[in-house]
Amino acid sequence: DSIRSLLTPEGVFMFEVSYLGDVFEKTLFDTIYHEHVAYHSVIPLVNFFSAKGMDFFAAKRIDSHGGSLRGMVQLSGGPHKVDGSITELVDYEKQLKLDKPITWTGYAQKIDALRDELVDLVTGLKNSGKKIAGFGAPAKATTLMYHFDIGPDIIDFIADDSPLKQGLYSPGLHIPVLAGDAIYETQPDYLVLLAWNFAPQIMANHQEYLDGGGHFIVPLPNVRIY
């Protein structure tokens, strides 16, 4: 109601939210935590804004936070026509069946299967004497580690290039967060990439670790070893 009151007849309200289509397709379940309390899709947003006397006339998928939606809204009957992006995303969401409970039952099963695959991998490596650490300490890492049952019995420490996180501990599990250079000083055999959505950049920044025989384990959207 406040947005509608502030908009002029020619005005446009632009917003950006986490996109449910990406949460589903890219298995972004680890973005679900208290900082991110809503995950939107186009179909209910069209209905919501229409009920409030506004037109949701354009939308664009963007890369931030692994997958977000940027939308534009005007007062009903405003100067902008509803463009093809809305129709395309509505069709896409219908194909995914995001409004069906069975879709999300399958999603949960997929996440659990990924957990089992990763746990089997890192447990086997640990039992064979390999040293394992984590890389990246984003907030999402807590969701991932708890649901995937990866704790201090598997990960010796977490390395992060941000000075703001170094010297701290992961919430609850109390895994120490060290500087990125710790991977060269301690030379773990494998690094579980907790900031997996930045995998290309992180691996490029630490090519020396790979060249020295180290490996990155990327847990999502499917388990991979580099």
C-alpha positions, 0 to 999 in steps of 0.5 A: 500500500505504501508503494502504491501511495508513493508512485506517480502515474508514470512512476516505476517501482523496481525490486530484487528478490531471491527467485524460487525458480533458481532455488529449485533448479540450482538446488540453492537450499543453502540460501535459506536462512534467517537473513533470507525470509522469502523466495518469490516466483512470478505467478503469485507476484503478478496476482499480488500486485494486481490485487494491490492496484498495480501491474507487474510489467517486466522481470529479469533473472539475474545472477546475484545470490545464485539466482534472483529476480529483478522486477518492475511494477507500475500503477494499474493502467500505467504507460508500460505494457506488460512485456514478454518476460512476464509471459516467459517466466510464467510459462517456465514456472508452470513447466517446473510445477513450482505450485505442486507439493510433489515438486518440493517433495522431490526437491527434498529427496534430491537434497538428501541424495546429495547429502548422502553422496557428499558424506560418503565421499568425505568420510571415505577420504577422511578414513583413508587418511586424507586431510580435509578443510573447508573454503569460504565462510558465507552464512549459507555454509552453516545451513549446508554443513548442518544439513549435510552432517559435515562438522569438525570431525570431517573439516579441520578448519575453514579458510576464507580470504576475507579478513572480516571472517578470519579468527572467528568460528563457524556458528554452532559447529565452532570450526575455526576460520583461518586466512586463505593462506592457511591452505598452503601452510597446512596443505589439506588434500581436499577443500570442501568449497562452502562458497560453491557459487563462487567456485570459478573465482575461488579456484582461479585465485588459488590455482597454486593450491591445485597445481600443488596437488590439492583438490576442491570438492564442490558440493552443489548443485551436484558433487564434483571434484577438481 
